[in-house]
Amino acid sequence: MAALLLAMSDFLEPGRGPDQGGDFRVSPTLFVALAIAGFVVGTVGHLARSRALQAIGIGMIFLATLVIPVLLSVSR
């Protein structure tokens, strides 16, 4: 437990964290908009009790938070 706290303490001060070495220069607006739209679609799916809309909403959130950023990162 002490080792975990010691490792985490490096990240409490913003200047002591790892250097940002990535070349990911894409505006997050697309990802945020897609995630919000996914939450809206998923919520509508829950209210309408439509499993298809729920699945589409979950898929949109998954795309916005993992798939598209990883694909963009790998392709550059």
Rosetta constraint file for C-alpha pairs under 8 A:
AtomPair CA 1 CA 5 HARMONIC 6.37 0.50
AtomPair CA 2 CA 6 HARMONIC 6.12 0.50
AtomPair CA 3 CA 7 HARMONIC 6.15 0.50
AtomPair CA 4 CA 8 HARMONIC 6.13 0.50
AtomPair CA 5 CA 9 HARMONIC 6.05 0.50
AtomPair CA 6 CA 10 HARMONIC 7.14 0.50
AtomPair CA 7 CA 11 HARMONIC 7.84 0.50
AtomPair CA 8 CA 12 HARMONIC 6.94 0.50
AtomPair CA 9 CA 13 HARMONIC 7.59 0.50
AtomPair CA 10 CA 16 HARMONIC 5.97 0.50
AtomPair CA 10 CA 17 HARMONIC 6.16 0.50
AtomPair CA 11 CA 16 HARMONIC 6.32 0.50
AtomPair CA 11 CA 17 HARMONIC 5.02 0.50
AtomPair CA 12 CA 16 HARMONIC 7.92 0.50
AtomPair CA 12 CA 17 HARMONIC 7.99 0.50
AtomPair CA 13 CA 17 HARMONIC 7.12 0.50
AtomPair CA 23 CA 73 HARMONIC 7.97 0.50
AtomPair CA 23 CA 76 HARMONIC 7.81 0.50
AtomPair CA 24 CA 72 HARMONIC 7.89 0.50
AtomPair CA 24 CA 73 HARMONIC 6.31 0.50
AtomPair CA 24 CA 76 HARMONIC 8.00 0.50
AtomPair CA 28 CA 32 HARMONIC 6.17 0.50
AtomPair CA 29 CA 33 HARMONIC 6.01 0.50
AtomPair CA 30 CA 34 HARMONIC 6.04 0.50
AtomPair CA 30 CA 64 HARMONIC 7.90 0.50
AtomPair CA 31 CA 35 HARMONIC 6.06 0.50
AtomPair CA 31 CA 64 HARMONIC 4.80 0.50
AtomPair CA 31 CA 65 HARMONIC 6.88 0.50
AtomPair CA 32 CA 36 HARMONIC 6.09 0.50
AtomPair CA 32 CA 64 HARMONIC 7.21 0.50
AtomPair CA 33 CA 37 HARMONIC 6.05 0.50
AtomPair CA 34 CA 38 HARMONIC 6.05 0.50
AtomPair CA 34 CA 60 HARMONIC 6.38 0.50
AtomPair CA 34 CA 61 HARMONIC 6.80 0.50
AtomPair CA 34 CA 64 HARMONIC 5.73 0.50
AtomPair CA 35 CA 39 HARMONIC 6.29 0.50
AtomPair CA 35 CA 60 HARMONIC 6.36 0.50
AtomPair CA 35 CA 61 HARMONIC 4.66 0.50
AtomPair CA 35 CA 64 HARMONIC 5.50 0.50
AtomPair CA 35 CA 65 HARMONIC 7.24 0.50
AtomPair CA 36 CA 40 HARMONIC 6.26 0.50
AtomPair CA 36 CA 61 HARMONIC 7.77 0.50
AtomPair CA 37 CA 41 HARMONIC 6.10 0.50
AtomPair CA 37 CA 57 HARMONIC 7.52 0.50
AtomPair CA 37 CA 60 HARMONIC 7.54 0.50
AtomPair CA 38 CA 42 HARMONIC 5.96 0.50
AtomPair CA 38 CA 56 HARMONIC 7.36 0.50
AtomPair CA 38 CA 57 HARMONIC 4.13 0.50
AtomPair CA 38 CA 58 HARMONIC 6.34 0.50
AtomPair CA 38 CA 59 HARMONIC 7.43 0.50
AtomPair CA 38 CA 60 HARMONIC 4.86 0.50
AtomPair CA 38 CA 61 HARMONIC 5.18 0.50
AtomPair CA 39 CA 43 HARMONIC 5.99 0.50
AtomPair CA 39 CA 57 HARMONIC 5.99 0.50
AtomPair CA 39 CA 58 HARMONIC 7.55 0.50
AtomPair CA 39 CA 61 HARMONIC 7.06 0.50
AtomPair CA 40 CA 44 HARMONIC 6.16 0.50
AtomPair CA 40 CA 57 HARMONIC 7.30 0.50
AtomPair CA 41 CA 45 HARMONIC 6.07 0.50
AtomPair CA 41 CA 53 HARMONIC 6.21 0.50
AtomPair CA 41 CA 54 HARMONIC 6.86 0.50
AtomPair CA 41 CA 56 HARMONIC 7.20 0.50
AtomPair CA 41 CA 57 HARMONIC 4.91 0.50
AtomPair CA 42 CA 46 HARMONIC 6.25 0.50
AtomPair CA 42 CA 53 HARMONIC 5.97 0.50
AtomPair CA 42 CA 54 HARMONIC 4.40 0.50
AtomPair CA 42 CA 55 HARMONIC 7.23 0.50
AtomPair CA 42 CA 56 HARMONIC 7.08 0.50
AtomPair CA 42 CA 57 HARMONIC 4.25 0.50
AtomPair CA 42 CA 58 HARMONIC 6.48 0.50
AtomPair CA 43 CA 47 HARMONIC 6.23 0.50
AtomPair CA 43 CA 54 HARMONIC 7.29 0.50
AtomPair CA 43 CA 57 HARMONIC 7.95 0.50
AtomPair CA 44 CA 48 HARMONIC 5.98 0.50
AtomPair CA 44 CA 53 HARMONIC 7.25 0.50
AtomPair CA 44 CA 54 HARMONIC 7.74 0.50
AtomPair CA 45 CA 49 HARMONIC 5.59 0.50
AtomPair CA 45 CA 50 HARMONIC 4.83 0.50
AtomPair CA 45 CA 51 HARMONIC 6.51 0.50
AtomPair CA 45 CA 52 HARMONIC 7.29 0.50
AtomPair CA 45 CA 53 HARMONIC 4.52 0.50
AtomPair CA 45 CA 54 HARMONIC 4.72 0.50
AtomPair CA 45 CA 57 HARMONIC 7.87 0.50
AtomPair CA 46 CA 50 HARMONIC 6.40 0.50
AtomPair CA 46 CA 51 HARMONIC 7.64 0.50
AtomPair CA 46 CA 53 HARMONIC 7.87 0.50
AtomPair CA 46 CA 54 HARMONIC 6.37 0.50
AtomPair CA 50 CA 54 HARMONIC 6.38 0.50
AtomPair CA 51 CA 55 HARMONIC 6.06 0.50
AtomPair CA 52 CA 56 HARMONIC 6.17 0.50
AtomPair CA 53 CA 57 HARMONIC 6.07 0.50
AtomPair CA 54 CA 58 HARMONIC 6.21 0.50
AtomPair CA 55 CA 59 HARMONIC 6.02 0.50
AtomPair CA 56 CA 60 HARMONIC 6.13 0.50
AtomPair CA 57 CA 61 HARMONIC 6.34 0.50
AtomPair CA 58 CA 62 HARMONIC 6.12 0.50
AtomPair CA 59 CA 63 HARMONIC 6.07 0.50
AtomPair CA 60 CA 64 HARMONIC 6.15 0.50
AtomPair CA 61 CA 65 HARMONIC 6.07 0.50
AtomPair CA 62 CA 66 HARMONIC 5.74 0.50
AtomPair CA 62 CA 67 HARMONIC 6.62 0.50
AtomPair CA 63 CA 67 HARMONIC 4.72 0.50
AtomPair CA 63 CA 68 HARMONIC 5.60 0.50
AtomPair CA 64 CA 68 HARMONIC 6.04 0.50
AtomPair CA 64 CA 69 HARMONIC 7.26 0.50
AtomPair CA 65 CA 69 HARMONIC 6.88 0.50
AtomPair CA 66 CA 70 HARMONIC 6.01 0.50
AtomPair CA 67 CA 71 HARMONIC 6.09 0.50
AtomPair CA 68 CA 72 HARMONIC 6.07 0.50
AtomPair CA 69 CA 73 HARMONIC 6.02 0.50
AtomPair CA 70 CA 74 HARMONIC 6.09 0.50
AtomPair CA 71 CA 75 HARMONIC 6.03 0.50
AtomPair CA 72 CA 76 HARMONIC 6.41 0.50
